[in-house]
Amino acid sequence: MQTLQKICLCLVIVGAINWGLVGLFSFNLVEAIFGVNTLLTNVIYTFVGLSGIINIGLLVMPFEETARK
């Protein structure tokens, strides 16, 4: 599960950067690369949204303490 959450976290970060660009510069990087309202753009948005839902689990999981030597 950790691998899946890391992949999803990377997608969420990509989505956050894209929204930052939209908010600051009115520039949508995903649409600039893959086209406006294309199937691939919609698939990417769907994966980013699902990744956010999957990473909700990070909020309820306890943090692992690092071993002190």
PDB file of N, H, CA, C and O in Angstrom:
ATOM      1  N   MET A   1       0.819  -1.203   0.000  1.00  0.00           N
ATOM      2  CA  MET A   1       0.000   0.000   0.000  1.00  0.00           C
ATOM      3  C   MET A   1       0.853   1.253   0.000  1.00  0.00           C
ATOM      4  O   MET A   1       0.441   2.277  -0.544  1.00  0.00           O
ATOM      5  N   GLN A   2       2.028   1.195   0.595  1.00  0.00           N
ATOM      6  H   GLN A   2       2.363   0.363   1.037  1.00  0.00           H
ATOM      7  CA  GLN A   2       2.879   2.384   0.633  1.00  0.00           C
ATOM      8  C   GLN A   2       3.284   2.819  -0.772  1.00  0.00           C
ATOM      9  O   GLN A   2       3.350   4.016  -1.052  1.00  0.00           O
ATOM     10  N   THR A   3       3.555   1.867  -1.652  1.00  0.00           N
ATOM     11  H   THR A   3       3.501   0.895  -1.424  1.00  0.00           H
ATOM     12  CA  THR A   3       3.951   2.217  -3.018  1.00  0.00           C
ATOM     13  C   THR A   3       2.813   2.926  -3.734  1.00  0.00           C
ATOM     14  O   THR A   3       3.028   3.930  -4.413  1.00  0.00           O
ATOM     15  N   LEU A   4       1.603   2.402  -3.582  1.00  0.00           N
ATOM     16  H   LEU A   4       1.428   1.586  -3.030  1.00  0.00           H
ATOM     17  CA  LEU A   4       0.439   3.039  -4.197  1.00  0.00           C
ATOM     18  C   LEU A   4       0.256   4.452  -3.669  1.00  0.00           C
ATOM     19  O   LEU A   4      -0.018   5.371  -4.442  1.00  0.00           O
ATOM     20  N   GLN A   5       0.403   4.638  -2.368  1.00  0.00           N
ATOM     21  H   GLN A   5       0.625   3.892  -1.740  1.00  0.00           H
ATOM     22  CA  GLN A   5       0.225   5.974  -1.807  1.00  0.00           C
ATOM     23  C   GLN A   5       1.317   6.929  -2.270  1.00  0.00           C
ATOM     24  O   GLN A   5       1.049   8.117  -2.448  1.00  0.00           O
ATOM     25  N   LYS A   6       2.526   6.451  -2.467  1.00  0.00           N
ATOM     26  H   LYS A   6       2.744   5.485  -2.322  1.00  0.00           H
ATOM     27  CA  LYS A   6       3.598   7.319  -2.968  1.00  0.00           C
ATOM     28  C   LYS A   6       3.331   7.742  -4.402  1.00  0.00           C
ATOM     29  O   LYS A   6       3.550   8.897  -4.766  1.00  0.00           O
ATOM     30  N   ILE A   7       2.858   6.803  -5.216  1.00  0.00           N
ATOM     31  H   ILE A   7       2.680   5.864  -4.920  1.00  0.00           H
ATOM     32  CA  ILE A   7       2.496   7.147  -6.596  1.00  0.00           C
ATOM     33  C   ILE A   7       1.364   8.169  -6.601  1.00  0.00           C
ATOM     34  O   ILE A   7       1.399   9.152  -7.341  1.00  0.00           O
ATOM     35  N   CYS A   8       0.357   7.919  -5.760  1.00  0.00           N
ATOM     36  H   CYS A   8       0.329   7.121  -5.158  1.00  0.00           H
ATOM     37  CA  CYS A   8      -0.768   8.844  -5.673  1.00  0.00           C
ATOM     38  C   CYS A   8      -0.341  10.202  -5.148  1.00  0.00           C
ATOM     39  O   CYS A   8      -0.841  11.232  -5.600  1.00  0.00           O
ATOM     40  N   LEU A   9       0.579  10.207  -4.197  1.00  0.00           N
ATOM     41  H   LEU A   9       0.984   9.371  -3.830  1.00  0.00           H
ATOM     42  CA  LEU A   9       1.068  11.481  -3.665  1.00  0.00           C
ATOM     43  C   LEU A   9       1.773  12.280  -4.757  1.00  0.00           C
ATOM     44  O   LEU A   9       1.623  13.500  -4.822  1.00  0.00           O
ATOM     45  N   CYS A  10       2.535  11.614  -5.608  1.00  0.00           N
ATOM     46  H   CYS A  10       2.657  10.623  -5.556  1.00  0.00           H
ATOM     47  CA  CYS A  10       3.182  12.309  -6.733  1.00  0.00           C
ATOM     48  C   CYS A  10       2.147  12.918  -7.669  1.00  0.00           C
ATOM     49  O   CYS A  10       2.317  14.044  -8.136  1.00  0.00           O
ATOM     50  N   LEU A  11       1.075  12.179  -7.943  1.00  0.00           N
ATOM     51  H   LEU A  11       0.937  11.264  -7.563  1.00  0.00           H
ATOM     52  CA  LEU A  11       0.018  12.719  -8.803  1.00  0.00           C
ATOM     53  C   LEU A  11      -0.696  13.896  -8.150  1.00  0.00           C
ATOM     54  O   LEU A  11      -1.056  14.857  -8.831  1.00  0.00           O
ATOM     55  N   VAL A  12      -0.901  13.833  -6.853  1.00  0.00           N
ATOM     56  H   VAL A  12      -0.609  13.053  -6.300  1.00  0.00           H
ATOM     57  CA  VAL A  12      -1.533  14.946  -6.142  1.00  0.00           C
ATOM     58  C   VAL A  12      -0.632  16.179  -6.186  1.00  0.00           C
ATOM     59  O   VAL A  12      -1.123  17.299  -6.327  1.00  0.00           O
ATOM     60  N   ILE A  13       0.669  15.982  -6.066  1.00  0.00           N
ATOM     61  H   ILE A  13       1.067  15.072  -5.951  1.00  0.00           H
ATOM     62  CA  ILE A  13       1.608  17.103  -6.148  1.00  0.00           C
ATOM     63  C   ILE A  13       1.565  17.723  -7.541  1.00  0.00           C
ATOM     64  O   ILE A  13       1.571  18.947  -7.676  1.00  0.00           O
ATOM     65  N   VAL A  14       1.521  16.888  -8.575  1.00  0.00           N
ATOM     66  H   VAL A  14       1.515  15.894  -8.465  1.00  0.00           H
ATOM     67  CA  VAL A  14       1.398  17.404  -9.945  1.00  0.00           C
ATOM     68  C   VAL A  14       0.115  18.219 -10.081  1.00  0.00           C
ATOM     69  O   VAL A  14       0.118  19.293 -10.681  1.00  0.00           O
ATOM     70  N   GLY A  15      -0.982  17.705  -9.522  1.00  0.00           N
ATOM     71  H   GLY A  15      -0.985  16.832  -9.035  1.00  0.00           H
ATOM     72  CA  GLY A  15      -2.248  18.433  -9.572  1.00  0.00           C
ATOM     73  C   GLY A  15      -2.182  19.749  -8.823  1.00  0.00           C
ATOM     74  O   GLY A  15      -2.727  20.756  -9.274  1.00  0.00           O
ATOM     75  N   ALA A  16      -1.510  19.743  -7.674  1.00  0.00           N
ATOM     76  H   ALA A  16      -1.067  18.925  -7.307  1.00  0.00           H
ATOM     77  CA  ALA A  16      -1.380  20.977  -6.896  1.00  0.00           C
ATOM     78  C   ALA A  16      -0.550  22.016  -7.639  1.00  0.00           C
ATOM     79  O   ALA A  16      -0.877  23.203  -7.628  1.00  0.00           O
ATOM     80  N   ILE A  17       0.509  21.573  -8.276  1.00  0.00           N
ATOM     81  H   ILE A  17       0.775  20.609  -8.285  1.00  0.00           H
ATOM     82  CA  ILE A  17       1.337  22.504  -9.063  1.00  0.00           C
ATOM     83  C   ILE A  17       0.520  23.067 -10.220  1.00  0.00           C
ATOM     84  O   ILE A  17       0.602  24.257 -10.522  1.00  0.00           O
ATOM     85  N   ASN A  18      -0.267  22.213 -10.867  1.00  0.00           N
ATOM     86  H   ASN A  18      -0.334  21.245 -10.622  1.00  0.00           H
ATOM     87  CA  ASN A  18      -1.110  22.679 -11.970  1.00  0.00           C
ATOM     88  C   ASN A  18      -2.113  23.718 -11.486  1.00  0.00           C
ATOM     89  O   ASN A  18      -2.302  24.743 -12.141  1.00  0.00           O
ATOM     90  N   TRP A  19      -2.765  23.467 -10.335  1.00  0.00           N
ATOM     91  H   TRP A  19      -2.611  22.634  -9.803  1.00  0.00           H
ATOM     92  CA  TRP A  19      -3.721  24.438  -9.803  1.00  0.00           C
ATOM     93  C   TRP A  19      -3.031  25.724  -9.381  1.00  0.00           C
ATOM     94  O   TRP A  19      -3.606  26.806  -9.503  1.00  0.00           O
ATOM     95  N   GLY A  20      -1.811  25.618  -8.889  1.00  0.00           N
ATOM     96  H   GLY A  20      -1.344  24.739  -8.789  1.00  0.00           H
ATOM     97  CA  GLY A  20      -1.045  26.823  -8.561  1.00  0.00           C
ATOM     98  C   GLY A  20      -0.782  27.669  -9.795  1.00  0.00           C
ATOM     99  O   GLY A  20      -0.900  28.894  -9.758  1.00  0.00           O
ATOM    100  N   LEU A  21      -0.425  27.007 -10.889  1.00  0.00           N
ATOM    101  H   LEU A  21      -0.329  26.012 -10.919  1.00  0.00           H
ATOM    102  CA  LEU A  21      -0.201  27.727 -12.144  1.00  0.00           C
ATOM    103  C   LEU A  21      -1.481  28.370 -12.661  1.00  0.00           C
ATOM    104  O   LEU A  21      -1.465  29.488 -13.176  1.00  0.00           O
ATOM    105  N   VAL A  22      -2.594  27.645 -12.515  1.00  0.00           N
ATOM    106  H   VAL A  22      -2.606  26.737 -12.096  1.00  0.00           H
ATOM    107  CA  VAL A  22      -3.880  28.206 -12.943  1.00  0.00           C
ATOM    108  C   VAL A  22      -4.220  29.430 -12.106  1.00  0.00           C
ATOM    109  O   VAL A  22      -4.659  30.449 -12.640  1.00  0.00           O
ATOM    110  N   GLY A  23      -4.019  29.333 -10.801  1.00  0.00           N
ATOM    111  H   GLY A  23      -3.662  28.505 -10.368  1.00  0.00           H
ATOM    112  CA  GLY A  23      -4.364  30.443  -9.908  1.00  0.00           C
ATOM    113  C   GLY A  23      -3.469  31.655 -10.089  1.00  0.00           C
ATOM    114  O   GLY A  23      -3.940  32.792 -10.063  1.00  0.00           O
ATOM    115  N   LEU A  24      -2.183  31.414 -10.271  1.00  0.00           N
ATOM    116  H   LEU A  24      -1.801  30.491 -10.292  1.00  0.00           H
ATOM    117  CA  LEU A  24      -1.245  32.532 -10.355  1.00  0.00           C
ATOM    118  C   LEU A  24      -1.151  33.147 -11.742  1.00  0.00           C
ATOM    119  O   LEU A  24      -1.054  34.365 -11.886  1.00  0.00           O
ATOM    120  N   PHE A  25      -1.180  32.291 -12.765  1.00  0.00           N
ATOM    121  H   PHE A  25      -1.259  31.301 -12.648  1.00  0.00           H
ATOM    122  CA  PHE A  25      -0.885  32.773 -14.118  1.00  0.00           C
ATOM    123  C   PHE A  25      -1.969  32.459 -15.142  1.00  0.00           C
ATOM    124  O   PHE A  25      -1.796  32.734 -16.329  1.00  0.00           O
ATOM    125  N   SER A  26      -3.085  31.887 -14.694  1.00  0.00           N
ATOM    126  H   SER A  26      -3.225  31.663 -13.730  1.00  0.00           H
ATOM    127  CA  SER A  26      -4.151  31.442 -15.614  1.00  0.00           C
ATOM    128  C   SER A  26      -3.587  30.548 -16.711  1.00  0.00           C
ATOM    129  O   SER A  26      -3.976  30.649 -17.874  1.00  0.00           O
ATOM    130  N   PHE A  27      -2.659  29.668 -16.320  1.00  0.00           N
ATOM    131  H   PHE A  27      -2.343  29.586 -15.374  1.00  0.00           H
ATOM    132  CA  PHE A  27      -2.017  28.756 -17.265  1.00  0.00           C
ATOM    133  C   PHE A  27      -2.237  27.332 -16.787  1.00  0.00           C
ATOM    134  O   PHE A  27      -1.784  26.958 -15.706  1.00  0.00           O
ATOM    135  N   ASN A  28      -2.931  26.539 -17.593  1.00  0.00           N
ATOM    136  H   ASN A  28      -3.299  26.843 -18.472  1.00  0.00           H
ATOM    137  CA  ASN A  28      -3.203  25.144 -17.256  1.00  0.00           C
ATOM    138  C   ASN A  28      -2.198  24.275 -17.990  1.00  0.00           C
ATOM    139  O   ASN A  28      -2.301  24.085 -19.201  1.00  0.00           O
ATOM    140  N   LEU A  29      -1.228  23.748 -17.258  1.00  0.00           N
ATOM    141  H   LEU A  29      -1.145  23.902 -16.273  1.00  0.00           H
ATOM    142  CA  LEU A  29      -0.144  22.966 -17.851  1.00  0.00           C
ATOM    143  C   LEU A  29      -0.653  21.677 -18.482  1.00  0.00           C
ATOM    144  O   LEU A  29      -0.187  21.288 -19.553  1.00  0.00           O
ATOM    145  N   VAL A  30      -1.596  21.014 -17.838  1.00  0.00           N
ATOM    146  H   VAL A  30      -1.974  21.330 -16.967  1.00  0.00           H
ATOM    147  CA  VAL A  30      -2.122  19.758 -18.375  1.00  0.00           C
ATOM    148  C   VAL A  30      -2.800  19.999 -19.719  1.00  0.00           C
ATOM    149  O   VAL A  30      -2.588  19.244 -20.668  1.00  0.00           O
ATOM    150  N   GLU A  31      -3.608  21.041 -19.801  1.00  0.00           N
ATOM    151  H   GLU A  31      -3.781  21.654 -19.030  1.00  0.00           H
ATOM    152  CA  GLU A  31      -4.275  21.346 -21.069  1.00  0.00           C
ATOM    153  C   GLU A  31      -3.293  21.845 -22.114  1.00  0.00           C
ATOM    154  O   GLU A  31      -3.494  21.613 -23.306  1.00  0.00           O
ATOM    155  N   ALA A  32      -2.246  22.518 -21.698  1.00  0.00           N
ATOM    156  H   ALA A  32      -2.083  22.706 -20.729  1.00  0.00           H
ATOM    157  CA  ALA A  32      -1.239  22.986 -22.649  1.00  0.00           C
ATOM    158  C   ALA A  32      -0.488  21.812 -23.277  1.00  0.00           C
ATOM    159  O   ALA A  32      -0.119  21.862 -24.451  1.00  0.00           O
ATOM    160  N   ILE A  33      -0.265  20.767 -22.498  1.00  0.00           N
ATOM    161  H   ILE A  33      -0.565  20.726 -21.545  1.00  0.00           H
ATOM    162  CA  ILE A  33       0.478  19.608 -23.005  1.00  0.00           C
ATOM    163  C   ILE A  33      -0.429  18.653 -23.781  1.00  0.00           C
ATOM    164  O   ILE A  33      -0.066  18.196 -24.865  1.00  0.00           O
ATOM    165  N   PHE A  34      -1.612  18.350 -23.229  1.00  0.00           N
ATOM    166  H   PHE A  34      -1.907  18.721 -22.348  1.00  0.00           H
ATOM    167  CA  PHE A  34      -2.452  17.291 -23.791  1.00  0.00           C
ATOM    168  C   PHE A  34      -3.680  17.788 -24.540  1.00  0.00           C
ATOM    169  O   PHE A  34      -4.407  16.983 -25.122  1.00  0.00           O
ATOM    170  N   GLY A  35      -3.926  19.076 -24.539  1.00  0.00           N
ATOM    171  H   GLY A  35      -3.335  19.730 -24.066  1.00  0.00           H
ATOM    172  CA  GLY A  35      -5.064  19.629 -25.263  1.00  0.00           C
ATOM    173  C   GLY A  35      -6.237  19.909 -24.339  1.00  0.00           C
ATOM    174  O   GLY A  35      -6.347  19.338 -23.254  1.00  0.00           O
ATOM    175  N   VAL A  36      -7.096  20.786 -24.785  1.00  0.00           N
ATOM    176  H   VAL A  36      -7.007  21.250 -25.666  1.00  0.00           H
ATOM    177  CA  VAL A  36      -8.260  21.186 -23.995  1.00  0.00           C
ATOM    178  C   VAL A  36      -9.374  20.177 -24.207  1.00  0.00           C
ATOM    179  O   VAL A  36      -9.759  19.877 -25.337  1.00  0.00           O
ATOM    180  N   ASN A  37      -9.888  19.655 -23.086  1.00  0.00           N
ATOM    181  H   ASN A  37      -9.575  19.899 -22.168  1.00  0.00           H
ATOM    182  CA  ASN A  37     -11.039  18.751 -23.092  1.00  0.00           C
ATOM    183  C   ASN A  37     -10.831  17.510 -23.963  1.00  0.00           C
ATOM    184  O   ASN A  37     -11.759  17.067 -24.640  1.00  0.00           O
ATOM    185  N   THR A  38      -9.628  16.955 -23.949  1.00  0.00           N
ATOM    186  H   THR A  38      -8.874  17.315 -23.399  1.00  0.00           H
ATOM    187  CA  THR A  38      -9.361  15.711 -24.663  1.00  0.00           C
ATOM    188  C   THR A  38      -9.546  14.537 -23.712  1.00  0.00           C
ATOM    189  O   THR A  38      -9.634  14.719 -22.498  1.00  0.00           O
ATOM    190  N   LEU A  39      -9.604  13.353 -24.263  1.00  0.00           N
ATOM    191  H   LEU A  39      -9.533  13.206 -25.250  1.00  0.00           H
ATOM    192  CA  LEU A  39      -9.759  12.153 -23.440  1.00  0.00           C
ATOM    193  C   LEU A  39      -8.577  12.007 -22.490  1.00  0.00           C
ATOM    194  O   LEU A  39      -8.771  11.685 -21.317  1.00  0.00           O
ATOM    195  N   LEU A  40      -7.361  12.235 -22.967  1.00  0.00           N
ATOM    196  H   LEU A  40      -7.203  12.496 -23.919  1.00  0.00           H
ATOM    197  CA  LEU A  40      -6.180  12.087 -22.124  1.00  0.00           C
ATOM    198  C   LEU A  40      -6.171  13.102 -20.985  1.00  0.00           C
ATOM    199  O   LEU A  40      -5.791  12.764 -19.864  1.00  0.00           O
ATOM    200  N   THR A  41      -6.578  14.322 -21.253  1.00  0.00           N
ATOM    201  H   THR A  41      -6.886  14.596 -22.164  1.00  0.00           H
ATOM    202  CA  THR A  41      -6.674  15.342 -20.207  1.00  0.00           C
ATOM    203  C   THR A  41      -7.678  14.915 -19.138  1.00  0.00           C
ATOM    204  O   THR A  41      -7.410  15.048 -17.944  1.00  0.00           O
ATOM    205  N   ASN A  42      -8.819  14.409 -19.558  1.00  0.00           N
ATOM    206  H   ASN A  42      -9.037  14.301 -20.528  1.00  0.00           H
ATOM    207  CA  ASN A  42      -9.834  13.953 -18.600  1.00  0.00           C
ATOM    208  C   ASN A  42      -9.346  12.755 -17.796  1.00  0.00           C
ATOM    209  O   ASN A  42      -9.654  12.644 -16.609  1.00  0.00           O
ATOM    210  N   VAL A  43      -8.592  11.860 -18.419  1.00  0.00           N
ATOM    211  H   VAL A  43      -8.341  11.950 -19.383  1.00  0.00           H
ATOM    212  CA  VAL A  43      -8.035  10.711 -17.706  1.00  0.00           C
ATOM    213  C   VAL A  43      -7.042  11.186 -16.643  1.00  0.00           C
ATOM    214  O   VAL A  43      -7.044  10.679 -15.522  1.00  0.00           O
ATOM    215  N   ILE A  44      -6.202  12.150 -16.992  1.00  0.00           N
ATOM    216  H   ILE A  44      -6.201  12.562 -17.903  1.00  0.00           H
ATOM    217  CA  ILE A  44      -5.234  12.676 -16.027  1.00  0.00           C
ATOM    218  C   ILE A  44      -5.951  13.327 -14.856  1.00  0.00           C
ATOM    219  O   ILE A  44      -5.592  13.088 -13.703  1.00  0.00           O
ATOM    220  N   TYR A  45      -6.957  14.142 -15.132  1.00  0.00           N
ATOM    221  H   TYR A  45      -7.249  14.336 -16.068  1.00  0.00           H
ATOM    222  CA  TYR A  45      -7.720  14.768 -14.050  1.00  0.00           C
ATOM    223  C   TYR A  45      -8.389  13.707 -13.167  1.00  0.00           C
ATOM    224  O   TYR A  45      -8.450  13.864 -11.947  1.00  0.00           O
ATOM    225  N   THR A  46      -8.883  12.641 -13.775  1.00  0.00           N
ATOM    226  H   THR A  46      -8.833  12.514 -14.765  1.00  0.00           H
ATOM    227  CA  THR A  46      -9.515  11.570 -13.012  1.00  0.00           C
ATOM    228  C   THR A  46      -8.507  10.877 -12.105  1.00  0.00           C
ATOM    229  O   THR A  46      -8.798  10.619 -10.937  1.00  0.00           O
ATOM    230  N   PHE A  47      -7.321  10.572 -12.635  1.00  0.00           N
ATOM    231  H   PHE A  47      -7.084  10.781 -13.584  1.00  0.00           H
ATOM    232  CA  PHE A  47      -6.286   9.930 -11.822  1.00  0.00           C
ATOM    233  C   PHE A  47      -5.837  10.828 -10.672  1.00  0.00           C
ATOM    234  O   PHE A  47      -5.610  10.347  -9.562  1.00  0.00           O
ATOM    235  N   VAL A  48      -5.710  12.116 -10.928  1.00  0.00           N
ATOM    236  H   VAL A  48      -5.895  12.507 -11.829  1.00  0.00           H
ATOM    237  CA  VAL A  48      -5.317  13.045  -9.860  1.00  0.00           C
ATOM    238  C   VAL A  48      -6.402  13.086  -8.781  1.00  0.00           C
ATOM    239  O   VAL A  48      -6.091  13.087  -7.590  1.00  0.00           O
ATOM    240  N   GLY A  49      -7.659  13.119  -9.190  1.00  0.00           N
ATOM    241  H   GLY A  49      -7.911  13.118 -10.158  1.00  0.00           H
ATOM    242  CA  GLY A  49      -8.757  13.122  -8.217  1.00  0.00           C
ATOM    243  C   GLY A  49      -8.815  11.842  -7.403  1.00  0.00           C
ATOM    244  O   GLY A  49      -8.991  11.893  -6.186  1.00  0.00           O
ATOM    245  N   LEU A  50      -8.671  10.697  -8.051  1.00  0.00           N
ATOM    246  H   LEU A  50      -8.528  10.655  -9.040  1.00  0.00           H
ATOM    247  CA  LEU A  50      -8.654   9.424  -7.334  1.00  0.00           C
ATOM    248  C   LEU A  50      -7.452   9.334  -6.399  1.00  0.00           C
ATOM    249  O   LEU A  50      -7.542   8.762  -5.313  1.00  0.00           O
ATOM    250  N   SER A  51      -6.337   9.898  -6.824  1.00  0.00           N
ATOM    251  H   SER A  51      -6.264  10.363  -7.706  1.00  0.00           H
ATOM    252  CA  SER A  51      -5.141   9.907  -5.979  1.00  0.00           C
ATOM    253  C   SER A  51      -5.385  10.704  -4.705  1.00  0.00           C
ATOM    254  O   SER A  51      -4.926  10.318  -3.630  1.00  0.00           O
ATOM    255  N   GLY A  52      -6.096  11.798  -4.822  1.00  0.00           N
ATOM    256  H   GLY A  52      -6.469  12.111  -5.695  1.00  0.00           H
ATOM    257  CA  GLY A  52      -6.435  12.582  -3.640  1.00  0.00           C
ATOM    258  C   GLY A  52      -7.300  11.795  -2.682  1.00  0.00           C
ATOM    259  O   GLY A  52      -7.111  11.864  -1.467  1.00  0.00           O
ATOM    260  N   ILE A  53      -8.250  11.045  -3.220  1.00  0.00           N
ATOM    261  H   ILE A  53      -8.403  10.988  -4.207  1.00  0.00           H
ATOM    262  CA  ILE A  53      -9.120  10.225  -2.374  1.00  0.00           C
ATOM    263  C   ILE A  53      -8.316   9.122  -1.694  1.00  0.00           C
ATOM    264  O   ILE A  53      -8.503   8.861  -0.506  1.00  0.00           O
ATOM    265  N   ILE A  54      -7.429   8.479  -2.434  1.00  0.00           N
ATOM    266  H   ILE A  54      -7.278   8.691  -3.400  1.00  0.00           H
ATOM    267  CA  ILE A  54      -6.601   7.416  -1.853  1.00  0.00           C
ATOM    268  C   ILE A  54      -5.706   7.969  -0.747  1.00  0.00           C
ATOM    269  O   ILE A  54      -5.495   7.309   0.270  1.00  0.00           O
ATOM    270  N   ASN A  55      -5.185   9.165  -0.941  1.00  0.00           N
ATOM    271  H   ASN A  55      -5.356   9.701  -1.768  1.00  0.00           H
ATOM    272  CA  ASN A  55      -4.271   9.739   0.049  1.00  0.00           C
ATOM    273  C   ASN A  55      -4.983  10.295   1.279  1.00  0.00           C
ATOM    274  O   ASN A  55      -4.322  10.755   2.210  1.00  0.00           O
ATOM    275  N   ILE A  56      -6.298  10.263   1.301  1.00  0.00           N
ATOM    276  H   ILE A  56      -6.835   9.889   0.544  1.00  0.00           H
ATOM    277  CA  ILE A  56      -7.009  10.617   2.527  1.00  0.00           C
ATOM    278  C   ILE A  56      -6.577   9.685   3.651  1.00  0.00           C
ATOM    279  O   ILE A  56      -6.572  10.071   4.820  1.00  0.00           O
ATOM    280  N   GLY A  57      -6.216   8.460   3.291  1.00  0.00           N
ATOM    281  H   GLY A  57      -6.220   8.147   2.341  1.00  0.00           H
ATOM    282  CA  GLY A  57      -5.739   7.502   4.280  1.00  0.00           C
ATOM    283  C   GLY A  57      -4.512   7.975   5.031  1.00  0.00           C
ATOM    284  O   GLY A  57      -4.272   7.539   6.157  1.00  0.00           O
ATOM    285  N   LEU A  58      -3.730   8.859   4.432  1.00  0.00           N
ATOM    286  H   LEU A  58      -3.924   9.213   3.517  1.00  0.00           H
ATOM    287  CA  LEU A  58      -2.551   9.388   5.110  1.00  0.00           C
ATOM    288  C   LEU A  58      -2.936  10.217   6.331  1.00  0.00           C
ATOM    289  O   LEU A  58      -2.151  10.338   7.271  1.00  0.00           O
ATOM    290  N   LEU A  59      -4.127  10.783   6.323  1.00  0.00           N
ATOM    291  H   LEU A  59      -4.765  10.685   5.559  1.00  0.00           H
ATOM    292  CA  LEU A  59      -4.572  11.597   7.453  1.00  0.00           C
ATOM    293  C   LEU A  59      -4.888  10.772   8.690  1.00  0.00           C
ATOM    294  O   LEU A  59      -4.754  11.254   9.815  1.00  0.00           O
ATOM    295  N   VAL A  60      -5.303   9.540   8.484  1.00  0.00           N
ATOM    296  H   VAL A  60      -5.412   9.149   7.571  1.00  0.00           H
ATOM    297  CA  VAL A  60      -5.711   8.724   9.619  1.00  0.00           C
ATOM    298  C   VAL A  60      -4.650   7.718  10.049  1.00  0.00           C
ATOM    299  O   VAL A  60      -4.782   7.083  11.095  1.00  0.00           O
ATOM    300  N   MET A  61      -3.601   7.572   9.249  1.00  0.00           N
ATOM    301  H   MET A  61      -3.493   8.088   8.400  1.00  0.00           H
ATOM    302  CA  MET A  61      -2.531   6.647   9.619  1.00  0.00           C
ATOM    303  C   MET A  61      -1.591   7.302  10.619  1.00  0.00           C
ATOM    304  O   MET A  61      -1.253   8.477  10.471  1.00  0.00           O
ATOM    305  N   PRO A  62      -1.165   6.563  11.631  1.00  0.00           N
ATOM    306  CA  PRO A  62      -0.198   7.145  12.580  1.00  0.00           C
ATOM    307  C   PRO A  62       1.167   7.313  11.917  1.00  0.00           C
ATOM    308  O   PRO A  62       1.562   6.518  11.064  1.00  0.00           O
ATOM    309  N   PHE A  63       1.869   8.351  12.321  1.00  0.00           N
ATOM    310  H   PHE A  63       1.548   8.997  13.013  1.00  0.00           H
ATOM    311  CA  PHE A  63       3.212   8.563  11.810  1.00  0.00           C
ATOM    312  C   PHE A  63       4.159   7.559  12.451  1.00  0.00           C
ATOM    313  O   PHE A  63       4.074   7.277  13.646  1.00  0.00           O
ATOM    314  N   GLU A  64       5.065   7.024  11.633  1.00  0.00           N
ATOM    315  H   GLU A  64       5.134   7.253  10.662  1.00  0.00           H
ATOM    316  CA  GLU A  64       6.059   6.109  12.179  1.00  0.00           C
ATOM    317  C   GLU A  64       7.188   6.913  12.775  1.00  0.00           C
ATOM    318  O   GLU A  64       7.706   7.836  12.146  1.00  0.00           O
ATOM    319  N   GLU A  65       7.562   6.569  13.970  1.00  0.00           N
ATOM    320  H   GLU A  65       7.141   5.820  14.481  1.00  0.00           H
ATOM    321  CA  GLU A  65       8.670   7.269  14.615  1.00  0.00           C
ATOM    322  C   GLU A  65       9.981   6.683  14.114  1.00  0.00           C
ATOM    323  O   GLU A  65      10.112   5.468  13.968  1.00  0.00           O
ATOM    324  N   THR A  66      10.936   7.542  13.857  1.00  0.00           N
ATOM    325  H   THR A  66      10.829   8.529  13.976  1.00  0.00           H
ATOM    326  CA  THR A  66      12.225   7.061  13.424  1.00  0.00           C
ATOM    327  C   THR A  66      12.992   6.506  14.625  1.00  0.00           C
ATOM    328  O   THR A  66      12.891   7.017  15.740  1.00  0.00           O
ATOM    329  N   ALA A  67      13.733   5.482  14.374  1.00  0.00           N
ATOM    330  H   ALA A  67      13.815   5.067  13.469  1.00  0.00           H
ATOM    331  CA  ALA A  67      14.490   4.845  15.451  1.00  0.00           C
ATOM    332  C   ALA A  67      15.636   5.743  15.849  1.00  0.00           C
ATOM    333  O   ALA A  67      16.397   6.212  15.003  1.00  0.00           O
ATOM    334  N   ARG A  68      15.755   5.981  17.144  1.00  0.00           N
ATOM    335  H   ARG A  68      15.137   5.600  17.831  1.00  0.00           H
ATOM    336  CA  ARG A  68      16.850   6.808  17.653  1.00  0.00           C
ATOM    337  C   ARG A  68      17.977   5.909  18.122  1.00  0.00           C
ATOM    338  O   ARG A  68      17.758   4.917  18.818  1.00  0.00           O
ATOM    339  N   LYS A  69      19.162   6.268  17.735  1.00  0.00           N
ATOM    340  H   LYS A  69      19.340   7.074  17.171  1.00  0.00           H
ATOM    341  CA  LYS A  69      20.324   5.451  18.122  1.00  0.00           C
ATOM    342  C   LYS A  69      21.084   6.090  19.252  1.00  0.00           C
ATOM    343  O   LYS A  69      22.089   5.544  19.707  1.00  0.00           O
TER     344      LYS A  69
END
